[in-house]
């Protein structure tokens, strides 16, 4: 909120301040204020049609608002301009899943991983795709890849632990929940699941 207030102040004084507006759009996406992020990114694109970061913020805002068809169009614009744009490829995978076009979603996620194998979010999002398809072994493999890249990637740690809790073996599930607790010792779900394993 403090950062947002600072950017608000700058933009009152200078409505054409590009960096402040772009930063406010980024903060707005993080705060789930997708309407403001969309407004800011649209204003920026009117002034600077080639600003790809504003295009990405617009697409993320549309995703946040559940306007998936519009998000797909916005993301295609970015990918056509820059075929190797990894964040846009990852977002395209998410968007196509949301549009129930899972068979198309795998291709941009594969490409994101090929281009940026050290990006844990790419591995994590492809794992989400596999979870939705019910292919848990492939999902677990991708989650472990994300964790190898970033051993503090909490979403991947939690999803990996949840899959192992469901499928076993229990000693691997226990280890996975402990990895979560190593980073966040008070994590309630991890503590609960660990107690369940110990009691069984």
N, C-alpha and C positions, 0 to 999 in steps of 0.2 A: 504493500500500500504506500509506503514512504517513497519508493522509486516512482510509482505512478503519480503521486502528488508533485514530485519534482518535474516530471515530464509535462504534466498539466500546466504548471507555472511557466515553463519555457514556451509552451505552445500558445499561451495567452499573450505573452510578450511578442512572440514571433511565430505566427501560424504556418510559415513556410519552412520551418526548421526540420530538415529531412531526418536527421539522426534521432531527434527527440520523438518525432512521430513514429518512426520505425521501431524505436525502443518501446514506446507506449503500446504499440500494436503487439509486440512480443510479450510484454508484461500482461496485457489484457488477455492474450491466449492462455498464458500460465494461470491467470486468475479466473478463467472460464467466463470472462466478459467478452463473448465472441461477437456481439453486436458492435461494440466499440472497436474491436480489432478489425472487423470488416470495414467499418466506416473509415478508419485510419488508412488501411491498406488501399481502399478504393481512391481516397484522396491523393495518396502518393502516386498511384498508377496513372491518375489523370495528369499529374505534373511530370512524372518520369515513367513512361510506358515500358522502359527496358529494365526496371529495377526488379530483378528476379526474387529478391528476398521479400519484397512487398507482395509479389505474386504468390509466394509460398504462404505468407501470413494470411492472404485472402483465402487460399485453399483450406488452410487449417481452420479458419473462422467458419467457413461453410461446412466443414466436417463437424465442428463443434455445435453448429446450429442444426445438424441433421439434414442439411440440404445436400444430399450425397450426389445427385445428378449434376448439380452446379459445381460441386467440388471436383468431380471427375473432369468436367470441361476445363476448370482452372488448372488442374494438375497436368492435363494433356498439353495445354499451352506451354507449360514449363518444360515438359519432357521433349516436346517437339523442338523447342529452342535449344535445350541442353539435354541430349539423350542420356548422359551419364550423371544426372542430378539425383544423387542417392536419397536425400530426404523426400524428394517428390516421388521417387519410385516406391519407397516404403509407404508413404501416404496413399499412393495409388493402390497398393496391395490391400490396405485397410479399407479403402473406399469401395473397391470391387467386392470385397467380402460383405460389406454392409449392404451392397446392392444385390446380394444373393447371386453373385457371378464368381463363385469361388474358383471355378475352372480357369478363369482368366487372371485371378489374383496371384497365382503362384509365379507367373512369368516375371512381373516387375520385382517381386521379392527375391527370386533367384538372381536377377540381374544386379540388384542392390548388393547382395552378398558377394557376387563375382567381382564387382567394382570396388567394394569396401569390406573385405573379410574381417577387418579389425573394428567394425562398427557393431557393438553389441545389440543395438536397437534393431538392426536388420535381421540378425539371428532370432531375436526375441519375437519379432512380428511374424517371421515365417513359422516359428514354433506355435504361435497363436492360430495360424492358418491350419496347421496339422492337428492341433487340439480340436478345433471346430470340425475337422474331417474325421475325428476319432482315431487318428494314427498316432497313438501316444508314444510309441518307440521313436518315431521320427521327430516328434516334438521334443522329447527328452534329449535326443542327440543335439538338436539345435540349441536348446537351453544350456546344455553343458558347454557348447561352443561359445555362447554369449558370456558364460561365467569364466571361461578360459581367457577371453579377451578382457573382461572386467570382473574381477572376483567380488566386487561390491554391487553388482547390478541386481538390485533388490527384487525387481519384478521377476527376473529369470530364476533367482534363488527360490523365491516363493512358489513359482509354478513348477519348478523341478521337484521341490519337496512335496508339493500336493500330488503330483503324478506318482512319485515313489510311494507316498502314503497309501495311495489307492491300489497300486499294482504290486508293491513289494519289490525286493525283500525288505523286511522291517529294519534290518541293520543299516541298509543304505538310506532308508527314509529317515532314520534317527540321525544319521550323519548329515543329511540335507537340512533338517530342521536346526541342527546345531550350527551349521554354517550361517543360517539366518540370525541366530542368537549371538553369534560372534560379532556381528555388525550392529545388531539392535537387541541388546540383552533383555529389554522389557517387552519384546514383541509378543502380544497376547496369544495370537493364533499358534505361533511356533511353540510357545510354552504349553498350551493346551494339547497340541498334537504329540509333543514329546511325552507328556504325562500319559496320554492314551497308549503310546507304544510301550512305555515302562510298565504300565498296569496290565498290559496284555501278555 
